[in-house]
Amino acid sequence: MVVTKDHLAGTALMPEQLLPEVALTDAGSGEPWRPSELRQRSAVVLCFLHARCDACARTVAQLAEREEAIRRADAQVRVVLPEAVDGPFPCADGAYRVMVDEDGQARERMLGPDGRLPTVLVADRYTAVVESFPAPDHRFPDPDEVVDTLRYVACDCS
């Protein structure tokens, strides 16, 4: 992936660029879902994670512990997995939904053709990407840092 200093770390996206129009599959309902469905309704945290990874699952669980703060920031979390998993992924309810990117299109368009998992993206309620947290070594951002970013986004977009 060719990345310039202007790209958000670990992504193919520029700051404030709108999330690409890609379709993911909601693991719970089997229905297609697009990030643009949240436009002007809610900020979104997209967690591009490994499907069968304890460290990735722990990160989602830690974010879920901050669910009230995430909701107060008018945000939702979408866990994006490269394949469907048997049984529920931790915290796959409420504001946390599991999406499947089977063809890798979302990953490629957002993280680049060589995009590495895991990476956490934060987009405002207009789906403009404001922050990225690449964690190829599973050193995820502190969940409070993600919440603080969402709080900033909520104030900036009001």
One Martini backbone bead per residue (centre of mass of N, CA, C, O) as a GRO file, in nm:
protein
  158
    1MET     BB    1   0.095   0.037   0.024
    2VAL     BB    2   0.045   0.367  -0.055
    3VAL     BB    3   0.161   0.617   0.173
    4THR     BB    4   0.098   0.913   0.295
    5LYS     BB    5   0.109   1.162   0.531
    6ASP     BB    6  -0.215   1.212   0.487
    7HIS     BB    7  -0.281   0.955   0.592
    8LEU     BB    8  -0.418   0.744   0.784
    9ALA     BB    9  -0.319   0.524   0.984
   10GLY     BB   10  -0.355   0.217   0.821
   11THR     BB   11  -0.472   0.359   0.555
   12ALA     BB   12  -0.664   0.483   0.253
   13LEU     BB   13  -0.733   0.744   0.419
   14MET     BB   14  -0.840   1.057   0.463
   15PRO     BB   15  -0.902   1.307   0.632
   16GLU     BB   16  -1.255   1.342   0.612
   17GLN     BB   17  -1.322   1.106   0.462
   18LEU     BB   18  -1.547   0.921   0.327
   19LEU     BB   19  -1.684   0.643   0.345
   20PRO     BB   20  -1.709   0.395   0.161
   21GLU     BB   21  -1.926   0.230  -0.061
   22VAL     BB   22  -2.014  -0.049   0.121
   23ALA     BB   23  -2.089  -0.396   0.167
   24LEU     BB   24  -2.223  -0.561   0.438
   25THR     BB   25  -2.285  -0.833   0.661
   26ASP     BB   26  -2.515  -0.913   0.882
   27ALA     BB   27  -2.477  -1.169   1.104
   28GLY     BB   28  -2.769  -1.175   1.229
   29SER     BB   29  -2.957  -1.121   0.949
   30GLY     BB   30  -2.806  -1.115   0.647
   31GLU     BB   31  -2.799  -0.825   0.583
   32PRO     BB   32  -2.729  -0.551   0.431
   33TRP     BB   33  -2.464  -0.303   0.498
   34ARG     BB   34  -2.408   0.054   0.529
   35PRO     BB   35  -2.253   0.327   0.652
   36SER     BB   36  -2.458   0.538   0.522
   37GLU     BB   37  -2.701   0.467   0.719
   38LEU     BB   38  -2.569   0.677   0.947
   39ARG     BB   39  -2.609   0.928   0.816
   40GLN     BB   40  -2.702   1.177   1.038
   41ARG     BB   41  -2.721   0.973   1.311
   42SER     BB   42  -2.415   0.840   1.351
   43ALA     BB   43  -2.153   0.739   1.480
   44VAL     BB   44  -1.852   0.530   1.403
   45VAL     BB   45  -1.709   0.211   1.487
   46LEU     BB   46  -1.454   0.037   1.311
   47CYS     BB   47  -1.370  -0.310   1.365
   48PHE     BB   48  -1.098  -0.460   1.230
   49LEU     BB   49  -1.096  -0.812   1.264
   50HIS     BB   50  -1.043  -1.108   1.381
   51ALA     BB   51  -1.237  -1.393   1.404
   52ARG     BB   52  -1.014  -1.583   1.584
   53CYS     BB   53  -0.955  -1.371   1.856
   54ASP     BB   54  -0.890  -1.289   2.174
   55ALA     BB   55  -0.784  -0.996   2.153
   56CYS     BB   56  -1.022  -0.889   1.986
   57ALA     BB   57  -1.248  -0.970   2.182
   58ARG     BB   58  -1.145  -0.800   2.422
   59THR     BB   59  -1.178  -0.525   2.288
   60VAL     BB   60  -1.483  -0.537   2.260
   61ALA     BB   61  -1.540  -0.576   2.560
   62GLN     BB   62  -1.415  -0.303   2.647
   63LEU     BB   63  -1.606  -0.129   2.481
   64ALA     BB   64  -1.870  -0.238   2.613
   65GLU     BB   65  -1.804  -0.108   2.895
   66ARG     BB   66  -1.859   0.184   2.722
   67GLU     BB   67  -2.152   0.206   2.610
   68GLU     BB   68  -2.272   0.457   2.744
   69ALA     BB   69  -2.060   0.659   2.631
   70ILE     BB   70  -2.113   0.593   2.334
   71ARG     BB   71  -2.411   0.674   2.331
   72ARG     BB   72  -2.368   0.970   2.431
   73ALA     BB   73  -2.194   1.011   2.153
   74ASP     BB   74  -2.364   0.903   1.922
   75ALA     BB   75  -2.277   0.583   1.889
   76GLN     BB   76  -2.138   0.305   1.702
   77VAL     BB   77  -2.060  -0.047   1.666
   78ARG     BB   78  -1.852  -0.221   1.421
   79VAL     BB   79  -1.778  -0.548   1.353
   80VAL     BB   80  -1.519  -0.657   1.128
   81LEU     BB   81  -1.520  -0.955   0.948
   82PRO     BB   82  -1.385  -1.189   0.714
   83GLU     BB   83  -1.576  -1.396   0.870
   84ALA     BB   84  -1.774  -1.616   0.980
   85VAL     BB   85  -1.895  -1.723   1.298
   86ASP     BB   86  -1.946  -1.936   1.539
   87GLY     BB   87  -2.147  -1.786   1.693
   88PRO     BB   88  -2.121  -1.537   1.905
   89PHE     BB   89  -1.994  -1.245   1.931
   90PRO     BB   90  -1.894  -1.043   2.141
   91CYS     BB   91  -2.132  -0.797   2.180
   92ALA     BB   92  -2.380  -0.871   1.956
   93ASP     BB   93  -2.544  -0.594   2.046
   94GLY     BB   94  -2.705  -0.330   1.996
   95ALA     BB   95  -2.445  -0.113   1.921
   96TYR     BB   96  -2.333  -0.404   1.856
   97ARG     BB   97  -2.216  -0.518   1.542
   98VAL     BB   98  -2.181  -0.779   1.309
   99MET     BB   99  -1.965  -0.788   1.029
  100VAL     BB  100  -1.921  -0.909   0.692
  101ASP     BB  101  -1.610  -0.935   0.473
  102GLU     BB  102  -1.575  -1.169   0.247
  103ASP     BB  103  -1.441  -0.999  -0.009
  104GLY     BB  104  -1.267  -0.743   0.115
  105GLN     BB  105  -1.364  -0.458   0.021
  106ALA     BB  106  -1.361  -0.285   0.276
  107ARG     BB  107  -1.071  -0.327   0.352
  108GLU     BB  108  -0.943  -0.222   0.090
  109ARG     BB  109  -1.087   0.067   0.083
  110MET     BB  110  -0.986   0.148   0.385
  111LEU     BB  111  -0.683  -0.003   0.421
  112GLY     BB  112  -0.605  -0.139   0.171
  113PRO     BB  113  -0.454  -0.394  -0.003
  114ASP     BB  114  -0.249  -0.421   0.271
  115GLY     BB  115  -0.432  -0.434   0.498
  116ARG     BB  116  -0.426  -0.455   0.846
  117LEU     BB  117  -0.484  -0.654   1.105
  118PRO     BB  118  -0.593  -0.457   1.323
  119THR     BB  119  -0.850  -0.190   1.291
  120VAL     BB  120  -0.955   0.137   1.404
  121LEU     BB  121  -1.239   0.334   1.321
  122VAL     BB  122  -1.344   0.684   1.309
  123ALA     BB  123  -1.670   0.827   1.253
  124ASP     BB  124  -1.883   1.047   1.184
  125ARG     BB  125  -2.219   1.135   1.111
  126TYR     BB  126  -2.096   1.173   0.798
  127THR     BB  127  -1.857   0.953   0.753
  128ALA     BB  128  -1.603   1.090   0.857
  129VAL     BB  129  -1.280   1.037   0.900
  130VAL     BB  130  -1.085   1.099   1.215
  131GLU     BB  131  -0.971   0.802   1.301
  132SER     BB  132  -0.687   0.579   1.369
  133PHE     BB  133  -0.612   0.227   1.497
  134PRO     BB  134  -0.352   0.055   1.455
  135ALA     BB  135  -0.298  -0.323   1.545
  136PRO     BB  136  -0.088  -0.555   1.436
  137ASP     BB  137   0.013  -0.628   1.753
  138HIS     BB  138  -0.240  -0.584   1.954
  139ARG     BB  139  -0.216  -0.265   2.025
  140PHE     BB  140  -0.458  -0.122   2.148
  141PRO     BB  141  -0.650   0.109   2.224
  142ASP     BB  142  -0.777   0.274   2.454
  143PRO     BB  143  -1.108   0.295   2.504
  144ASP     BB  144  -1.098   0.593   2.606
  145GLU     BB  145  -0.983   0.708   2.340
  146VAL     BB  146  -1.229   0.644   2.171
  147VAL     BB  147  -1.432   0.801   2.342
  148ASP     BB  148  -1.292   1.076   2.318
  149THR     BB  149  -1.325   1.094   2.014
  150LEU     BB  150  -1.637   1.086   2.019
  151ARG     BB  151  -1.675   1.340   2.188
  152TYR     BB  152  -1.540   1.530   1.993
  153VAL     BB  153  -1.725   1.468   1.752
  154ALA     BB  154  -1.989   1.557   1.889
  155CYS     BB  155  -1.897   1.855   1.922
  156ASP     BB  156  -1.804   1.914   1.622
  157CYS     BB  157  -2.107   1.812   1.495
  158SER     BB  158  -2.336   2.003   1.630
   0.00000   0.00000   0.00000
